[in-house]
Amino acid sequence: MDSIAALMKRRVSCRKFSDQTPTRETIDTLIQTAVWAPSGSNNQPWRFVVITDREKLKSISDAAKRSWLESLDTAPFIRQYEKWMNDPAYNIFYNAPALIIIYGDSAAHWQVYDCSMVAQNINLLAEEGGLGCCWIGFAHNVLNEAGVKLELGVPEQYELVAPLIIGYPAVIKERTENPIKRKPFEITYR
Ligand SMILES: Cc1cc2nc3c(=O)[nH]c(=O)nc-3n(C[C@H](O)[C@H](O)[C@H](O)COP(=O)(O)O)c2cc1C
């Protein structure tokens, strides 16, 4: 698939997965390929944690929901999702079989951009491998906590950039069916 087709045909963010867990080899290949992204000063400031334990993911989801509800005053954008955060049946990871977490070294000046480029590569490569993917911003609070990073073996100076759920889609939604269209935006030429 050429890169324009890959971009335009990227299926919608995947939130419904089959029971099949991607193998470690599949995830390794995805990550090893995705890191061929550009990075500021060629710092390559990323490291990865992969969680495939669904119980662990469920407990992170519960902690994240609790934490968002406790911080509605400081994170008012969550108010629109308050119902979801209060819903015991809502799992922020949609019961996905795997979560790839990208952390960036805060010592590298552009680590957020660098790691986001890798995240988008993972999105596109997942598509090609028949996998589905979705960035889970709702996990940002918990996965960046010092205690959680310690437990995951992530050095303190690394900061969370991208939590990506990944798995085989239960339902394949093609881009053409995607009700979410791109909004009009400005391009200014001078
Ligand atoms: C930074 C970021 C955070 C996101 N966080 C979430 C999230 O927490 N939960 C979720 O279901 N989708 C999340 N998404 C997915 C977006 O909702 C999705 O990309 C957007 O609605 C456009 O749809 P599409 O990816 O299918 O084109 C996030 C995407 C990005 C880039």
The ligand as an SDF file (V2000), in Angstrom:
LIG
                    3D

 31 33  0  0  0  0  0  0  0  0999 V2000
   -4.4120   12.5350   21.6490 C   0  0  0  0  0  0  0  0  0  0  0  0
   -5.6000   11.6340   21.3950 C   0  0  0  0  0  0  0  0  0  0  0  0
   -6.3260   11.1650   22.4790 C   0  0  0  0  0  0  0  0  0  0  0  0
   -7.4180   10.3080   22.2720 C   0  0  0  0  0  0  0  0  0  0  0  0
   -8.0520    9.7870   23.3640 N   0  0  0  0  0  0  0  0  0  0  0  0
   -9.0870    8.9180   23.1720 C   0  0  0  0  0  0  0  0  0  0  0  0
   -9.7020    8.2730   24.3010 C   0  0  0  0  0  0  0  0  0  0  0  0
   -9.3200    8.4560   25.4570 O   0  0  0  0  0  0  0  0  0  0  0  0
  -10.7300    7.4290   24.0610 N   0  0  0  0  0  0  0  0  0  0  0  0
  -11.1940    7.1600   22.7920 C   0  0  0  0  0  0  0  0  0  0  0  0
  -12.1280    6.3800   22.6490 O   0  0  0  0  0  0  0  0  0  0  0  0
  -10.5970    7.7380   21.6960 N   0  0  0  0  0  0  0  0  0  0  0  0
   -9.5640    8.5890   21.8660 C   0  0  0  0  0  0  0  0  0  0  0  0
   -8.9170    9.1420   20.7740 N   0  0  0  0  0  0  0  0  0  0  0  0
   -9.3960    8.8190   19.4050 C   0  0  0  0  0  0  0  0  0  0  0  0
  -10.1810    9.9730   18.8140 C   0  0  0  0  0  0  0  0  0  0  0  0
  -11.4390   10.0490   19.4370 O   0  0  0  0  0  0  0  0  0  0  0  0
  -10.3160    9.7620   17.2860 C   0  0  0  0  0  0  0  0  0  0  0  0
   -9.0380    9.7240   16.7030 O   0  0  0  0  0  0  0  0  0  0  0  0
  -11.1450   10.8660   16.6390 C   0  0  0  0  0  0  0  0  0  0  0  0
  -12.4810   10.8250   17.1090 O   0  0  0  0  0  0  0  0  0  0  0  0
  -11.1560   10.7610   15.0940 C   0  0  0  0  0  0  0  0  0  0  0  0
  -11.6520    9.5140   14.6930 O   0  0  0  0  0  0  0  0  0  0  0  0
  -10.7770    8.5110   13.7890 P   0  0  0  0  0  0  0  0  0  0  0  0
   -9.4730    8.2180   14.5260 O   0  0  0  0  0  0  0  0  0  0  0  0
  -11.6200    7.2800   13.6760 O   0  0  0  0  0  0  0  0  0  0  0  0
  -10.5380    9.2020   12.4810 O   0  0  0  0  0  0  0  0  0  0  0  0
   -7.8230    9.9750   20.9520 C   0  0  0  0  0  0  0  0  0  0  0  0
   -7.0620   10.4350   19.8660 C   0  0  0  0  0  0  0  0  0  0  0  0
   -5.9650   11.2460   20.0820 C   0  0  0  0  0  0  0  0  0  0  0  0
   -5.1290   11.6880   18.8940 C   0  0  0  0  0  0  0  0  0  0  0  0
  1  2  1  0
  2  3  1  0
  2 30  2  0
  3  4  2  0
  4  5  1  0
  4 28  1  0
  5  6  2  0
  6  7  1  0
  6 13  1  0
  7  8  2  0
  7  9  1  0
  9 10  1  0
 10 11  2  0
 10 12  1  0
 12 13  2  0
 13 14  1  0
 14 15  1  0
 14 28  1  0
 15 16  1  0
 16 17  1  0
 16 18  1  0
 18 19  1  0
 18 20  1  0
 20 21  1  0
 20 22  1  0
 22 23  1  0
 23 24  1  0
 24 25  2  0
 24 26  1  0
 24 27  1  0
 28 29  2  0
 29 30  1  0
 30 31  1  0
M  END
$$$$
